[in-house]
Amino acid sequence: MISSKPTELKLLRIKAGYSARQLAKVCALNYATVSTAEKNQREVTPKTAKSIADALGVPIERIFDIQIEEVKNSVATNEND
């Protein structure tokens, strides 16, 4: 599981012109997932972190405390399922 950098995540979301609900919709996530990740009240999966970073057009490590290899391994595993 991965924790967010809440200030950076919120600033980038606002800069991209998204509300938390809009970002959730773009990422096909539940609003609560985005909201709690943004407040760092809940950790997210590597797949969720990648989805949010991709939607905001930033490297995943800019908004989440993560080892990039953890995401690559997790995403590769999920793609093979």
C-alpha positions in Angstrom: 0.0 0.0 0.0 1.1 3.5 -0.7 0.7 6.8 1.1 0.2 10.1 -0.7 1.8 13.5 -0.5 -1.5 15.2 0.3 -0.5 18.8 -0.4 1.1 18.0 -3.7 -1.8 15.8 -4.8 -4.4 18.4 -4.0 -2.4 21.2 -5.7 -1.9 19.2 -8.9 -5.6 18.1 -8.9 -6.7 21.8 -8.7 -4.1 22.9 -11.3 -5.5 20.2 -13.7 -8.9 21.7 -13.2 -10.5 18.7 -11.4 -12.6 18.5 -8.3 -12.0 15.4 -6.3 -15.2 14.0 -7.7 -14.2 14.7 -11.2 -10.8 13.1 -10.7 -12.4 10.1 -9.2 -14.6 9.8 -12.3 -11.7 10.2 -14.7 -9.8 7.5 -12.8 -12.9 5.2 -12.5 -12.5 5.3 -8.7 -14.8 5.9 -5.8 -14.9 9.6 -4.6 -14.0 8.4 -1.1 -10.8 6.8 -2.4 -9.6 10.0 -4.0 -10.7 12.1 -1.0 -9.1 10.0 1.6 -5.9 9.6 -0.4 -5.7 13.3 -0.8 -5.9 13.8 2.9 -3.5 10.9 3.5 -6.1 9.2 5.7 -5.8 6.0 3.7 -3.2 4.3 1.6 -3.9 3.3 -1.9 -2.9 0.4 -4.1 -0.2 0.8 -6.7 -2.8 0.5 -9.4 -4.8 3.3 -7.9 -1.7 5.5 -7.5 -0.8 5.0 -11.1 -4.3 5.8 -12.3 -4.3 9.1 -10.3 -0.8 10.0 -11.5 -1.6 9.3 -15.1 -4.8 11.4 -14.9 -2.8 14.3 -13.5 0.0 13.8 -16.0 2.8 13.5 -13.4 5.2 10.8 -12.4 3.8 8.6 -9.7 6.5 9.4 -7.2 5.7 13.1 -7.3 2.4 12.6 -5.5 2.9 9.3 -3.7 5.6 7.9 -1.4 6.6 4.9 -3.3 9.3 2.8 -4.8 8.7 2.8 -8.5 9.6 -0.9 -8.8 6.7 -1.7 -6.5 4.2 -0.2 -8.9 5.8 -1.8 -12.0 5.6 -5.2 -10.3 2.1 -4.7 -9.1 0.8 -3.4 -12.4 2.5 -6.2 -14.4 1.0 -8.8 -12.1 -2.5 -7.3 -12.5 -2.2 -7.2 -16.3 -1.5 -10.9 -16.3 -4.6 -11.7 -14.3 
